[in-house]
Amino acid sequence: MRVSDFDYQLPEELIAQEPLADRDASRMLVIDRASGTWRDDEFRRFPSYVGTGDCLVLNDSRVIPARLHGHRRGLTGHVEVLLVKPVAGGDGMSWLVLARPGRKLRTGEVIEFGNGLECTVTGRNAHGERLVRFQCEGPLEEKLEQTGHVPLPPYIRRADTESDRERYQTVYAQEPGSAAAPTAGLHFTPPVLNACRARGVEIARVTLHVGLGTFQPVKEDDVGEVKLHAERFSVSEEASRGILAARRVVCVGTTSCRTVETTGGRPGSGDTSLFIAPGHRFQVAGALLTNFHLPRSSLLLLVAAFGGWELVRAAYEHAVRERYRFYSYGDCMLIQ
């Protein structure tokens, strides 16, 4: 099985560059796996597709202002740093980052970002990411809020704005740590969540901090050779009880799906590099709400594994014909 088999053609103008004025105004393509059919609907009607016995699993990770712009001390030239994840077991000041341009950065160099925030390059790993240690007065989190930018994905071809700080974040985001949004959750509003509860739906919150494992392009073409970067996750005892007691687990996003498939719905925390591709036997997930994903991406392979590639590919082609909006700020699909 080749990664290149999981491809489709997308006109560039269908890549959403801005969020809709109303979060829940997105279109929703609803796929029925049993019949192999789909229907066009609106996300506002999502609560009508869930009910008593369902457990809605939300990823409550919060996107941090993870993109920093600076320069090498004593030198001209712009340096962009994207925070990926803190070094395990550290004090929160040492991070794995992506740097651009990265080849020129040597161990020991200092990058200055202004506002009293700087970092020293302390090493690099086998994949080319840099290890850095930040220096600043006061909590790093506060400095990032003051200095950092919203880490919009590269296919959104504009600079981030102040409004992105709220819209590139789910309404239930709680645990800071993601370098990209769990985008399926961006459609939810408090009234939609309340409507789900009113229909008897249990809501469980898990955490998976989105990093390289989710958004970095797949470099291998042999599906069997794909290795994802590890991402931090946590499933609480309370969330686990709701998940394990459910008649059907409805995962909001691929990150929630990977989390519950990693633990089997049981409580736990740690790092996961689980790569889900066609052939995976789902142990927990019974339905999946997800945005439309890039061709040849690990996210698309997960969706293909859940819905069946022939059905998913046909549904994607329908979405293109019907001018759905694609990717992070785009529309969504519900596979059940």
N, C-alpha and C positions, 0 to 999 in steps of 0.2 A: 504494500500500500504506500502510495507516494503523497507527500504533502501537496505537490503540484496538482493532484487530482481534485483538490478541494478549492476550486477556483470559480469565479463568475465575473461577468462584465458589468461594471458600474459606471454610468456617466458621472463625471466629476461634479456636475451641478446638483446631484442628489445628496452630496455630503453636507449635512447640516452644519452651518457655520455659526448659527445663533440658536439659543433655546427659544421655544415658543413662549408667548407672554404668560400663558397658564400652564403649569406643570402637567396637569392631567388632561390637556387638550390633544395629546398625541393620538395618532392612529394606532390600532393594534390588530395585527394579523393573527387570527386564532387558528391553530393547526390541530386537527383531530388525527392522532396517530392510528387509531383503530380503523377508521374509514379511509385514511389517506386523502382527506379533503381539508380545505381551509375556507375561512370566511373573513371578510373585511369588517372590522368593528372599531370602536373607540375605546381608549384606555379608561375613560370615565365609567364604562360598563364592566370593568374588571371585577368588582364585587359580585356581579351576577354569575360569575364562573366559579366561585368558591362557596363553601358552606360548612355546615356542621361536620366535624370530623377532619377537616383540613387544618393543617398547620402551615402558616405562611412564615418562611424563614428569611429574615432580613440581615444583611451585612451592615452593621452599625459603625464600620470604620469611617473616620473623618479624614478628608483630604487636607493635608497641610500645605502651606505656601512653599512648595518644595523646589521651585525654580529660582535660582539666584544669579544675578549678573554682577560681575566684578572684573578685576584685572590682576595680573601677577605683580607683586610688589616690585617697584623699581623699573617696571617695563610697561610699554604701551600694548594695546591689543586687548580686545574683549574676551572674557572667559565666562562661559555659562556652565553652571553646576546644577545638576538635578539630584536631589537627595533620594536615595532608594530605600535604605533601611539602616537603623542604628546597629552598631557592632554588638553582637550578643554578649551579655555579661558585663557590658561597660556602664559608664555613668551617664549615657545619653549624649555625650559630646563627640564621640567618634562614630563616623558614618561611612557606609559604602555609598559612593556617588558615581554618576556618569558625568564626565567633564568634556567640554568641547571648546577649543580643540584640545584633545587629551594627550596626543603624542608628545607635545612639547613640555608637558608638566612633569617635573622631576621630583623625586622624594626630597623633602625638606623645603620646597618652595612654599611661599605664602601667597594666598589669594585674598585680596581685600574687596569687601562688598559695600563698604561705607556703613554709616550709622553705628560704628563701633563693632562691626561683625567681620571676622576674618577666619580663615582656616589654613592649616598646614597640611600639605600632602605627606602622608606617612607611609604609603606603599601602594601597591596595585595587586589585583588578583589575576588568575589565569585567563579570565574573560575580558580583561582590559579595563574593568572598572577601577576607580581609585579609592583608596582609603584615606580619609581626611579626619583631622581633629579640629573642632571649632573652638575659637576663643572669643569671648564677649563678656561684658559686664551684665549680670543678671541672667535670668532663665533664657536658654536658647529658644524655647517656644515663643517667648515674647519678641525676641529679635526677628525670628522668621515672620511673625505676623506683621512686623513693621517694615521689613526689608524684602521679603520673598514675594514671588509672583505665583498666581494660580497655574499649576502645571497642565495647561491645556495640551491635548495631543497634537502632533505635528500636522495632521490633516485639517485642523482648524487653522486656517491661514490668516490669522490676525493676532494682534497683541491681546493679552488678557485685560479685562476691565474690572472696575470695582464690583459691578453686578455679578461677575463670574464667581466671586467669593461666596455668594449665596446660592447661585443657580448650579454651580458645578459641585454641589453638595446635596446629599439627601436630607429630607426634613428630619430624619431620625438619626443622623450622624452623631456619634458620641465619642468614640475612642480615636484620638489623633494618631495618624501613622501612615496614611496612604499617599502614594505619589500619583495616583489616578483615581477617578471616581468609580465606584461600582454602579455603572450607568443605568442598569435596569431599574434601580431604585429612585432615579431622578424624577420619575413620573408621579410618584406618590405624593399625596397631600394629606393633611390630618383628616379632612372629611372622607376621603377614600379609605383610609385605614379604619376610621370609625365605622364606615359602612360594612367593611369586612368583619369587624368584631360583632356588629349587630346581626350578622348572618351566622354567628356561632363559630367563627374562625379563631383558632388559637394563633397568637403571634409570638414567634421565638426570635430572639436576636443572637446572632453569632458575630464573630469578628474575624475578618481576614484583611490584613493590610496589603493593599494592592501595590505590587512592585514589578520587578522585571519579569517574574514568572507569568504575569498576566499580559503586560503590554509590549514586551520586546518581540520583534519579528522572529519567526521560526527560521533558523538557518539551515537545518538539515532537510533533505527531501525524503529520506527514508523514515516513515512514521515510527518505525521501531527504534530509531536512533535518537529521537527527540528527547532532550533532557531540559526540564524547566528549572529556572532559578527558584530557590526555596522562598516561601512567603510565610510570615507569622500568622497564626490563627489561634482562636480560643473559642471553645464551646462550654458554656457554664452548665452547672447541674440543672438549673431551672430551665434553660433552653433545651437541654437534652430530654428532660421529662416530657415537654410538649412535643418534641419531634418523635420520640419513641412511642408515645401514646396515640399518635395521629393515624387516621385512616389513610390519609394521603398527605405527603409532604410537598408543598408548593415552594420551590426555590426561586427567590427573586435574584436573578443574576447568576452568571457562571461562577462567581466567587463564592456565593452561598452554596452552590451545588458542589464545588470542589471541597469546601469545608466539611459538609455533612458526609460526603463520600469518603473523605479521608478518615473520619472518626467512626463511621457507621452510625452516626447520630448520637454517639456516646459522648460524655463530657471529656474534655482534655484540652491541652494547649501545646504549642510547639511550632515547628516549621513543616510546611508541606511543599513538595515538588510534584504532587500527583498530576500526571498528564493524562487526560481523558480523551480517547479517540475511539472511532468505531471498533466494536469488539468488546468495549468495556461493559461489564454487567453492573447496572446501577442497583445499589443495595438500599438506598434511602429515597432519592428523589423520585417523585411521582408526577410532577408537572414542573415546567420551567418557564418563567417569564424572563425574556432577554431582549436586548437591543439587537440590531443587525451588525454583523462583524466583518472585519476586513477579510478579503480572500487569503487563503493559505495561512491563516492564523490559528494558534492553539485554541482560541475561543470558538472559531467556526468548527473546528474538529470536534470540540465538546458538544456543540449543538447538533452536529451531524451524528454523533454517537447516540444522542438522546432521541432525536426525531427520525433518524434514518436519512442518509445522505441524498437519496433520490428524491424523497419527499421534501426535504429541506431545500435542496437546490431548485426544485420546481417552484416552491413557495418564494424563494428569493427572486427568481425570474419574474414571478407575478408581481412582487413588490416593486421591482424596477419598472415594469410596464405601467403600474398604477402610481408611479411617482411618489412612493414612500420616501421619507427622509431617513438617511442612514447615519450610523455610528453614534458617538457619545451624546450629542444633542438631538438625535433623531427619534424615530418612532420605534415601536417594539413589537414583539411577537410572543404569543402565549402558546406553548406546546403542551398538549395534555393527552 
